[in-house]
Amino acid sequence: MSLTGAVLLKALVGLFALMATLLAAHVCAAWRGGLRGAMLLSWMSLTAAWAVSQFMVLLGAPLGVLVLGSVLDVLRAGFALGLILVSIRGSRHSRAVLVVGVALVGLCLISIALHPRLLAVFQLGLAVLLLSSVEQCWRSLPRSGRWAEKPLCLALCAGAAFELYVHSEAAILGAMTPGAWLARTLVACLAMPLAWLFAARMESARVAVAASRSAVMHSTALIASGGYLLLMSAAGFYVRDFGGQWGAALQSVLVFAGALLFVVLAASEQVRARLRLFMARHFFRLRYDYRHIWRSLTQRLAGKTSFTEAAQEVIISLAALIESPGGVLLWVDDSGRFTPRAQHDCSVFGKLPAGLARTLKERDHEVVRLGEDAHLSPLTSLIQEACLLVPLIRQGRLQGAVILRAPRIALELDWEVRDALKTLALQATTELCHWQAFDALLASRRFDETNRLATFVLHDLKNCALHLSLLHDNAKDHLPKPAFQADLLTALGELSSRMNALMTTLKSGMGGDGHQAVDLGALLTQLIHSMAMQSPAPSLHVQDHLQVRADVTQLGRVIGHLIQNAIDATEPAGRVWVNLTQDGHEARVDIHDTGQGMSEDFMRDKLFKPFHTTKPNGMGIGTFEAMHYIQSQGGQIEVISRAGEGTTMTVRLPALIDEPEQAQVAA
């Protein structure tokens, strides 16, 4: 054998030994107790250890490793027989086989030190006994249990049959040939994946092996890729050694062609789809892993922020089930017609038929292949490569449908494909309905915010109208007076500023910028001056010049509402006064009046609630707006009042004590 061939042979044996070791380790880690599981993992562990010892002998290990390998070989044969006997225990045949098997294992262990021919004879007897036991086990199995037991029976039967051939040759020739010795290792390792598959299928083995579809898919692809590369390498070495003077050139061309073919096949979606279908049909009881597809859709939908994004992920998930490139999602609008709401790698070329919803309802909302239904066949000309229609149902009502493009491979629309599509579509429909309800709720909240804003503006307009009415009434008696004219111009300027602030509020909403340092003393002075013509005229006492962070227009409006309420609740002979003090880290504005006051029931049940007021012509909006805004700025409003004795309303806001920012107050 050439040096290159020897290296490849050692690499192949090492690769197979590594595979057997990994599979045995997986089964050992997944064992959950039980005699049958213990026998299975013992046999697999001994087989893996024996394969490793054979590889070490191939690398030039000492004689002791060869003897240890022989002992492991006999023990693994004994545990293989024991694994079958556990399945058929209780019968007369099993007891006889157990006695004979124990005797043969003992004789084989003794023969290791005597003669190779004698060892081959006893191992031949073990192989015959194992073959007969496998046949007895298979015949005793019910048809319902053969699907799970088949991989193990195939693995043991194939291994025993090869052992029968090898040991028969060794018994005749007196020793095992090098080729047969090496082939035994490879054949034993090839049976290990079948044993692992049995562990994944058989629950009674008490081995919790979870045969992940993606892991099986990737492992199979990796093994196939490795085998392909080894084959191409061997072919390249062969061409170089026997190609004469053109050998090196032919080797380069062959390696390039093989690499190019490998890349083309690995990048092909159709090849991967066919491989997934092959694995699902031949390695698993069910074609789909429902836990995986449910979790995948949940993860896809979890991070979406709109109906359209969620709908696109629904298309991708449903298309992945049947290896389809994409599709389009149709949703029923308010008029009962289907409208395209999302698409993935698909296009709609025309207007959808009006009776599509009724047509689907007549077919009991089933998954439909478009080419097989005459009433739905027009969709194939309206939607790119339309092949399959999946209805989206919630609580028996048709909400929409997903039309998928033709899959990359031939699709058999059997019960399992239909059930998987319907299960995924049911979950997707629930999520899409939630998004639809969320959009409707968001629109409703926007309308509510608009209505609330209009109510607040209407309240401010009412106050402006009252001020204009007051100015008009006073002008009849005092217009010729120069002092009144000056006050009138000042009041009209202030009203103009308030009207402009209202227009700004309508444009930008209720929030304001909220990022200005406001001098409360200056703001209160301005408010008191604007109300000086009212009766009773309010007074102001400022103990500390404090700053707060707020929108100056909004803050002036809400505090002005509270002062105006105190004036309206007080007789002209009464008194209204405002104090500004510092209370810890808070700015405190106390608004006192000697007016009619409020009852405890009114303060508990109606104060700060919209549309509740004690004023005959009031709207009950000012205090609600004041509470809403002050709380949004991190403050609070406190009220002390007694009926007939007056009211004290306290506004607390976080003060800017050490911030050297320039305070801003409306002009």
ZADREN-17952 format. One line per field, with one value per residue (C-alpha): residue number from 0; residue in three letters; y, z, x. Coordinates in steps of 0.25 Angstrom, whole numbers, plus 2048, in hexadecimal, padded with zeros to 3 digits. Layout:
residues N
loba: NUM  ...
volo: ALA  ...
north: Y  ...
up: Z  ...
east: X  ...
END
This chain:
residues 667
loba: 0  1  2  3  4  5  6  7  8  9  10  11  12  13  14  15  16  17  18  19  20  21  22  23  24  25  26  27  28  29  30  31  32  33  34  35  36  37  38  39  40  41  42  43  44  45  46  47  48  49  50  51  52  53  54  55  56  57  58  59  60  61  62  63  64  65  66  67  68  69  70  71  72  73  74  75  76  77  78  79  80  81  82  83  84  85  86  87  88  89  90  91  92  93  94  95  96  97  98  99  100  101  102  103  104  105  106  107  108  109  110  111  112  113  114  115  116  117  118  119  120  121  122  123  124  125  126  127  128  129  130  131  132  133  134  135  136  137  138  139  140  141  142  143  144  145  146  147  148  149  150  151  152  153  154  155  156  157  158  159  160  161  162  163  164  165  166  167  168  169  170  171  172  173  174  175  176  177  178  179  180  181  182  183  184  185  186  187  188  189  190  191  192  193  194  195  196  197  198  199  200  201  202  203  204  205  206  207  208  209  210  211  212  213  214  215  216  217  218  219  220  221  222  223  224  225  226  227  228  229  230  231  232  233  234  235  236  237  238  239  240  241  242  243  244  245  246  247  248  249  250  251  252  253  254  255  256  257  258  259  260  261  262  263  264  265  266  267  268  269  270  271  272  273  274  275  276  277  278  279  280  281  282  283  284  285  286  287  288  289  290  291  292  293  294  295  296  297  298  299  300  301  302  303  304  305  306  307  308  309  310  311  312  313  314  315  316  317  318  319  320  321  322  323  324  325  326  327  328  329  330  331  332  333  334  335  336  337  338  339  340  341  342  343  344  345  346  347  348  349  350  351  352  353  354  355  356  357  358  359  360  361  362  363  364  365  366  367  368  369  370  371  372  373  374  375  376  377  378  379  380  381  382  383  384  385  386  387  388  389  390  391  392  393  394  395  396  397  398  399  400  401  402  403  404  405  406  407  408  409  410  411  412  413  414  415  416  417  418  419  420  421  422  423  424  425  426  427  428  429  430  431  432  433  434  435  436  437  438  439  440  441  442  443  444  445  446  447  448  449  450  451  452  453  454  455  456  457  458  459  460  461  462  463  464  465  466  467  468  469  470  471  472  473  474  475  476  477  478  479  480  481  482  483  484  485  486  487  488  489  490  491  492  493  494  495  496  497  498  499  500  501  502  503  504  505  506  507  508  509  510  511  512  513  514  515  516  517  518  519  520  521  522  523  524  525  526  527  528  529  530  531  532  533  534  535  536  537  538  539  540  541  542  543  544  545  546  547  548  549  550  551  552  553  554  555  556  557  558  559  560  561  562  563  564  565  566  567  568  569  570  571  572  573  574  575  576  577  578  579  580  581  582  583  584  585  586  587  588  589  590  591  592  593  594  595  596  597  598  599  600  601  602  603  604  605  606  607  608  609  610  611  612  613  614  615  616  617  618  619  620  621  622  623  624  625  626  627  628  629  630  631  632  633  634  635  636  637  638  639  640  641  642  643  644  645  646  647  648  649  650  651  652  653  654  655  656  657  658  659  660  661  662  663  664  665  666
volo: MET  SER  LEU  THR  GLY  ALA  VAL  LEU  LEU  LYS  ALA  LEU  VAL  GLY  LEU  PHE  ALA  LEU  MET  ALA  THR  LEU  LEU  ALA  ALA  HIS  VAL  CYS  ALA  ALA  TRP  ARG  GLY  GLY  LEU  ARG  GLY  ALA  MET  LEU  LEU  SER  TRP  MET  SER  LEU  THR  ALA  ALA  TRP  ALA  VAL  SER  GLN  PHE  MET  VAL  LEU  LEU  GLY  ALA  PRO  LEU  GLY  VAL  LEU  VAL  LEU  GLY  SER  VAL  LEU  ASP  VAL  LEU  ARG  ALA  GLY  PHE  ALA  LEU  GLY  LEU  ILE  LEU  VAL  SER  ILE  ARG  GLY  SER  ARG  HIS  SER  ARG  ALA  VAL  LEU  VAL  VAL  GLY  VAL  ALA  LEU  VAL  GLY  LEU  CYS  LEU  ILE  SER  ILE  ALA  LEU  HIS  PRO  ARG  LEU  LEU  ALA  VAL  PHE  GLN  LEU  GLY  LEU  ALA  VAL  LEU  LEU  LEU  SER  SER  VAL  GLU  GLN  CYS  TRP  ARG  SER  LEU  PRO  ARG  SER  GLY  ARG  TRP  ALA  GLU  LYS  PRO  LEU  CYS  LEU  ALA  LEU  CYS  ALA  GLY  ALA  ALA  PHE  GLU  LEU  TYR  VAL  HIS  SER  GLU  ALA  ALA  ILE  LEU  GLY  ALA  MET  THR  PRO  GLY  ALA  TRP  LEU  ALA  ARG  THR  LEU  VAL  ALA  CYS  LEU  ALA  MET  PRO  LEU  ALA  TRP  LEU  PHE  ALA  ALA  ARG  MET  GLU  SER  ALA  ARG  VAL  ALA  VAL  ALA  ALA  SER  ARG  SER  ALA  VAL  MET  HIS  SER  THR  ALA  LEU  ILE  ALA  SER  GLY  GLY  TYR  LEU  LEU  LEU  MET  SER  ALA  ALA  GLY  PHE  TYR  VAL  ARG  ASP  PHE  GLY  GLY  GLN  TRP  GLY  ALA  ALA  LEU  GLN  SER  VAL  LEU  VAL  PHE  ALA  GLY  ALA  LEU  LEU  PHE  VAL  VAL  LEU  ALA  ALA  SER  GLU  GLN  VAL  ARG  ALA  ARG  LEU  ARG  LEU  PHE  MET  ALA  ARG  HIS  PHE  PHE  ARG  LEU  ARG  TYR  ASP  TYR  ARG  HIS  ILE  TRP  ARG  SER  LEU  THR  GLN  ARG  LEU  ALA  GLY  LYS  THR  SER  PHE  THR  GLU  ALA  ALA  GLN  GLU  VAL  ILE  ILE  SER  LEU  ALA  ALA  LEU  ILE  GLU  SER  PRO  GLY  GLY  VAL  LEU  LEU  TRP  VAL  ASP  ASP  SER  GLY  ARG  PHE  THR  PRO  ARG  ALA  GLN  HIS  ASP  CYS  SER  VAL  PHE  GLY  LYS  LEU  PRO  ALA  GLY  LEU  ALA  ARG  THR  LEU  LYS  GLU  ARG  ASP  HIS  GLU  VAL  VAL  ARG  LEU  GLY  GLU  ASP  ALA  HIS  LEU  SER  PRO  LEU  THR  SER  LEU  ILE  GLN  GLU  ALA  CYS  LEU  LEU  VAL  PRO  LEU  ILE  ARG  GLN  GLY  ARG  LEU  GLN  GLY  ALA  VAL  ILE  LEU  ARG  ALA  PRO  ARG  ILE  ALA  LEU  GLU  LEU  ASP  TRP  GLU  VAL  ARG  ASP  ALA  LEU  LYS  THR  LEU  ALA  LEU  GLN  ALA  THR  THR  GLU  LEU  CYS  HIS  TRP  GLN  ALA  PHE  ASP  ALA  LEU  LEU  ALA  SER  ARG  ARG  PHE  ASP  GLU  THR  ASN  ARG  LEU  ALA  THR  PHE  VAL  LEU  HIS  ASP  LEU  LYS  ASN  CYS  ALA  LEU  HIS  LEU  SER  LEU  LEU  HIS  ASP  ASN  ALA  LYS  ASP  HIS  LEU  PRO  LYS  PRO  ALA  PHE  GLN  ALA  ASP  LEU  LEU  THR  ALA  LEU  GLY  GLU  LEU  SER  SER  ARG  MET  ASN  ALA  LEU  MET  THR  THR  LEU  LYS  SER  GLY  MET  GLY  GLY  ASP  GLY  HIS  GLN  ALA  VAL  ASP  LEU  GLY  ALA  LEU  LEU  THR  GLN  LEU  ILE  HIS  SER  MET  ALA  MET  GLN  SER  PRO  ALA  PRO  SER  LEU  HIS  VAL  GLN  ASP  HIS  LEU  GLN  VAL  ARG  ALA  ASP  VAL  THR  GLN  LEU  GLY  ARG  VAL  ILE  GLY  HIS  LEU  ILE  GLN  ASN  ALA  ILE  ASP  ALA  THR  GLU  PRO  ALA  GLY  ARG  VAL  TRP  VAL  ASN  LEU  THR  GLN  ASP  GLY  HIS  GLU  ALA  ARG  VAL  ASP  ILE  HIS  ASP  THR  GLY  GLN  GLY  MET  SER  GLU  ASP  PHE  MET  ARG  ASP  LYS  LEU  PHE  LYS  PRO  PHE  HIS  THR  THR  LYS  PRO  ASN  GLY  MET  GLY  ILE  GLY  THR  PHE  GLU  ALA  MET  HIS  TYR  ILE  GLN  SER  GLN  GLY  GLY  GLN  ILE  GLU  VAL  ILE  SER  ARG  ALA  GLY  GLU  GLY  THR  THR  MET  THR  VAL  ARG  LEU  PRO  ALA  LEU  ILE  ASP  GLU  PRO  GLU  GLN  ALA  GLN  VAL  ALA  ALA
north: 800  80E  818  821  815  811  81F  820  812  817  824  81C  812  81E  826  819  817  826  825  818  81F  82B  823  81A  827  82D  820  81F  82E  82C  81F  820  812  804  7F7  7F8  806  801  7F6  7FF  809  7FE  7F8  805  809  7FC  7FD  80B  807  7FB  804  80E  802  7FD  80B  80C  7FE  804  80F  805  803  7F8  7EA  7ED  7F6  7EA  7E1  7EB  7ED  7DE  7DE  7EA  7E3  7D7  7DF  7E8  7DB  7D6  7E3  7E4  7D6  7DB  7E7  7DD  7D4  7E0  7E2  7D3  7D0  7C6  7BC  7AE  7B2  7BE  7B6  7AC  7B6  7BD  7B1  7AE  7BC  7BD  7B1  7B5  7C3  7BC  7B2  7BE  7C5  7B9  7B6  7C4  7BE  7B1  7B1  7BB  7AF  7AB  7B9  7BA  7AE  7B2  7C0  7B9  7B3  7C0  7C6  7BA  7BB  7CA  7C9  7BE  7C7  7D3  7CB  7C6  7D4  7DA  7CF  7D1  7E0  7E5  7EE  7FA  7F9  7F5  803  807  7FA  7F9  801  7F9  7EB  7F0  7F5  7E8  7DF  7E5  7E5  7D6  7D2  7D9  7D3  7C5  7C7  7CC  7C2  7B7  7BB  7BC  7AE  7A8  7B0  7B0  7BF  7CB  7D2  7E1  7E6  7DE  7E4  7F2  7F0  7EB  7F9  801  7F8  7F8  808  808  801  80C  816  80C  809  818  819  80D  815  821  819  80F  815  808  808  814  81C  82A  82D  838  837  845  847  852  84A  83E  846  84D  841  839  845  845  836  836  842  83B  82E  836  83D  830  82A  836  836  827  829  834  82C  820  829  82F  822  81B  827  827  834  83B  835  842  84B  841  841  850  850  845  84C  859  852  84B  857  85F  854  854  863  862  857  85D  86B  864  867  85B  851  856  855  847  843  848  840  834  835  837  82C  821  825  82B  826  834  83D  849  84D  855  85A  860  867  86C  872  877  87F  884  88A  890  897  89B  8A7  8AD  8BB  8BB  8B3  8B3  8AE  8A3  89F  89E  894  88C  88A  886  87C  875  875  86E  863  85F  864  86F  87C  885  88A  895  897  89C  8A2  8A4  8B3  8BA  8B7  8A8  8A9  8A3  8AD  8AA  8AF  8A8  8A0  899  896  897  8A1  8A3  8A7  8AA  8AD  8A1  89B  8A1  893  88D  88D  886  87C  878  877  86E  865  864  86C  861  862  862  85F  86A  862  858  862  868  874  877  875  884  887  880  88B  896  892  88E  87E  87D  86E  86C  874  873  87A  882  87E  883  87F  879  886  888  894  892  888  886  882  87B  879  86C  864  861  852  84A  84C  840  847  83C  83D  841  84D  852  850  857  863  864  864  86E  877  876  87C  886  88B  88D  896  89E  8A0  8A5  8AF  8B3  8B6  8BE  8C6  8C9  8CC  8D6  8DD  8DE  8E4  8EE  8F2  8F3  8FC  905  906  909  913  91A  91A  921  92B  92E  930  93A  941  942  949  953  956  959  963  969  96B  971  97B  97E  981  989  991  997  99E  9A1  9A2  9B1  9AF  9AE  9A4  99B  99C  998  98C  988  988  97F  976  975  972  967  961  961  959  94F  94D  94B  941  93A  939  934  929  925  923  91C  914  915  911  91E  91D  91B  91F  92E  934  93C  947  945  952  95A  951  953  962  962  95A  962  96F  96A  967  974  97A  96E  96F  96B  96E  963  967  960  95E  958  953  94C  94E  940  939  92C  924  925  92B  939  93B  92E  931  93F  93A  92F  938  944  93A  937  946  949  93E  945  952  94D  945  952  95E  96C  96F  963  960  958  958  94F  94B  946  93F  934  927  91E  91B  91F  92D  92F  938  93A  940  944  94A  94D  948  93E  932  923  918  90B  903  90C  90C  8FC  8F9  904  90D  90C  904  909  910  912  920  929  935  937  93A  931  925  91D  91D  926  91F  912  918  91E  910  909  913  915  906  904  90E  906  90F  90E  916  916  91C  920  926  927  92B  93A  93C  93D  934  933  92C  928  926  91F  91D  919  925  928  92D  92C  92C  939  939  946  946  949  94F  952  961
up: 800  7FC  807  802  803  811  816  810  817  824  823  81F  82B  834  82F  831  83F  842  83D  845  852  850  84E  85A  863  85F  862  870  873  86F  877  881  888  885  881  872  872  87A  870  864  869  86E  860  859  863  862  853  853  85C  853  847  84E  852  843  83E  849  844  836  83B  840  84F  857  858  865  85E  854  85F  865  858  857  865  862  855  85D  867  85D  856  863  866  858  85B  869  863  85A  866  86E  863  863  871  878  86D  86D  861  869  875  86C  864  870  876  868  866  874  871  864  869  874  86A  860  86C  86F  860  85F  866  85F  850  845  83E  84B  84E  840  842  84F  849  83D  847  84D  840  83C  84A  848  83A  83F  84B  842  839  845  84B  83D  83C  84A  848  845  838  840  847  83B  836  843  844  835  836  842  83B  82E  835  83D  831  827  831  835  826  823  830  82B  81E  824  82F  826  81D  829  82E  821  81E  82D  82E  82A  81D  81F  815  81D  82B  825  81F  82C  833  828  827  836  836  82B  833  83E  838  837  846  849  840  848  855  84F  84B  856  863  86B  869  874  86C  86A  85C  855  847  842  834  832  838  830  824  826  82B  81E  816  81D  81C  80D  80A  812  80A  7FD  800  804  7F7  7EE  7F6  7F3  7E4  7E3  7E9  7E0  7D4  7D8  7DA  7CE  7C4  7BF  7BB  7BB  7C9  7D0  7C6  7C7  7D6  7D6  7CC  7D4  7E1  7DB  7D5  7E2  7EA  7E0  7E0  7F0  7F0  7E6  7EE  7FB  7F7  7F0  7F8  7F0  7F4  803  802  7FC  807  812  80C  80B  819  81E  817  81A  828  830  832  82F  824  82C  83A  83F  84B  842  838  843  84A  83D  83A  848  848  83A  83F  84C  847  83D  83F  834  82E  820  827  82E  821  819  824  823  814  816  821  819  80C  814  817  809  803  7FC  7F8  7FD  7FC  7FF  80B  808  813  813  814  81A  80D  80D  801  801  800  800  80D  80C  802  802  7F4  7ED  7E5  7E3  7D5  7D5  7DD  7E6  7E3  7EC  7F0  7F5  804  800  7F8  803  80D  804  805  814  815  810  80A  7FB  7F0  7E6  7D9  7DE  7E1  7D5  7DD  7E3  7D6  7D2  7DD  7D6  7CC  7D6  7E0  7DB  7DB  7E4  7E8  7F6  7FE  80D  814  821  82B  838  840  834  82C  820  822  816  80E  80A  7FC  7FA  7EE  7E8  7F1  7EC  7ED  7EA  7F5  7FA  800  80A  818  81F  816  817  826  828  81F  826  834  831  82A  836  83F  834  833  842  842  836  83C  848  840  839  846  84B  83E  841  850  84C  842  84D  856  84C  84B  85A  85B  850  857  865  85E  858  865  86C  861  862  871  86E  864  86E  877  86C  869  877  878  86B  870  87D  875  86D  879  880  873  873  880  880  871  871  87D  879  884  87F  871  875  87D  871  868  872  873  864  862  86D  867  859  85F  865  858  851  85B  859  84A  84D  856  84B  841  84B  854  863  868  866  865  875  874  879  886  88B  895  89D  8A4  897  891  89D  89D  88E  891  89D  895  889  894  89B  895  89A  8A7  8B1  8AC  8B0  8B8  8B7  8C2  8BC  8C7  8BE  8AF  8AB  89E  898  88C  883  877  87A  872  878  886  885  880  88B  896  890  890  89F  8A2  89A  8A0  8AE  8A9  8A3  8B0  8B9  8BB  8B7  8C5  8C8  8C6  8BD  8C0  8BA  8C2  8BB  8C5  8C5  8CC  8CC  8BE  8B9  8B4  8BB  8B6  8C0  8BA  8C5  8C4  8CE  8C4  8C5  8C7  8C3  8CB  8CE  8C5  8B9  8BC  8BD  8B1  8A7  8A9  89E  896  888  887  896  89B  8A6  89D  895  888  88A  881  88C  883  88A  896  88F  885  890  898  88B  887  895  897  88A  88F  89B  8A5  8AC  8B0  8BE  8C2  8D0  8D0  8D8  8D3  8D6  8DB  8CF  8C8  8C8  8BC  8BC  8B0  8B2  8A8  8A8  8A9  8A2  8AE  8A8  899  893  887  883  886  87B  87D  873  86E
east: 800  805  808  7FC  7F3  7F8  7F5  7E7  7E4  7E8  7E1  7D4  7D5  7D8  7CC  7C3  7C8  7C5  7B7  7B4  7BA  7B1  7A5  7A8  7AB  79D  796  79D  799  78B  789  77D  77F  779  77F  77E  783  78F  792  791  79B  7A4  7A4  7A6  7B1  7B9  7B8  7BD  7C9  7CC  7CC  7D6  7DF  7DF  7E3  7EE  7F3  7F3  7FC  806  801  808  803  7FB  7F1  7EF  7EB  7E2  7DB  7D9  7D3  7CA  7C6  7C1  7BA  7B2  7AD  7A8  7A1  79B  795  790  789  781  77E  779  76E  76A  76C  762  762  768  771  777  77B  782  789  78E  794  79B  79F  7A6  7AD  7B2  7B7  7BF  7C5  7C8  7CF  7D8  7DB  7E1  7EE  7ED  7EC  7E5  7DE  7D8  7D3  7CE  7C5  7BF  7BC  7B6  7AD  7A9  7A6  79D  796  794  78E  784  780  77E  775  76D  76C  767  75C  757  755  747  746  744  751  75A  75C  763  76B  76F  77C  781  77E  784  791  793  78E  798  7A3  7A1  7A0  7AE  7B4  7AF  7B6  7C3  7C4  7C1  7CC  7D5  7D1  7D5  7E2  7E6  7E7  7E0  7E5  7E9  7DE  7D3  7D9  7D9  7CB  7C5  7C8  7C1  7B5  7B3  7B4  7AA  7A0  7A1  798  78D  78E  78D  781  77B  77E  777  76A  768  763  764  773  773  77D  778  77F  778  77A  77B  777  781  78C  789  788  795  79C  798  79C  7AA  7AC  7A8  7B1  7BD  7BA  7BA  7C7  7CE  7C9  7CE  7DB  7DD  7D9  7E3  7EE  7EB  7EB  7F8  7FF  7F9  7F8  806  80C  7FE  7FB  7FD  7F5  7E9  7EA  7E8  7DD  7D6  7D7  7D2  7C6  7C3  7C4  7BB  7B1  7B1  7AF  7A3  79C  79E  799  78C  77F  779  784  782  773  774  77E  774  769  771  775  767  761  76C  771  765  757  751  755  755  75A  74E  755  760  757  74E  75A  760  753  752  760  75E  752  757  760  756  750  745  73A  742  74F  748  740  74D  753  746  748  757  753  748  751  75C  753  751  75F  758  760  755  746  73C  733  725  71C  70D  70A  6FE  6F6  6F9  703  711  71C  72B  732  73F  748  755  75C  74F  746  738  734  725  719  714  706  6FB  6F6  703  6FE  6F1  6F8  702  6F6  6EF  6FB  6FB  708  711  71F  71D  726  722  724  71A  70E  707  702  70F  718  717  720  72B  72B  72A  735  743  744  738  738  731  727  727  71B  71D  712  70F  703  6FD  6FD  706  710  719  721  72F  732  73F  748  74B  755  763  760  754  74A  741  735  732  72C  739  73C  72E  72E  73B  736  729  730  73A  72F  726  731  735  727  725  732  72D  720  727  72F  722  71B  728  727  718  71B  727  71E  713  71D  721  713  711  71E  719  70B  712  71B  70F  708  714  715  706  707  712  70A  6FF  708  70D  6FF  6FB  707  703  6F5  6FA  702  6F6  6ED  6F8  6FB  6EC  6EF  6FF  703  706  710  71E  722  717  71B  72A  724  71B  727  72F  723  721  730  72F  723  72A  735  72C  725  732  736  729  72C  73A  734  72B  737  740  737  735  743  74B  75A  75C  76A  76B  76F  763  764  757  758  758  74D  744  746  742  736  731  733  72A  71F  720  714  70B  704  709  717  721  72E  73B  746  753  75D  767  76A  769  76B  764  766  759  753  750  743  73D  741  73C  72F  72C  730  728  71C  71D  71F  713  70A  70E  709  6FC  6F9  6FB  6F1  6F7  6F8  701  70F  719  728  733  740  74D  756  761  75E  76A  76E  760  75A  74D  742  736  729  720  712  706  6FC  6F1  6FA  6F7  6F0  6F8  6EF  6F2  701  701  6F9  6F9  704  70F  705  701  6F3  6F1  6F1  6EA  6E9  6DC  6E2  6EF  6F3  6FB  708  712  715  716  720  727  729  72C  737  73D  73E  745  750  752  74A  73D  731  72B  71E  718  70A  6FE  6F0  6ED  6FB  704  70F  71E  724  732  73B  748  753  761  76A  777  77F  78E  78C  792  789  782  773  769  75C  751  752
END
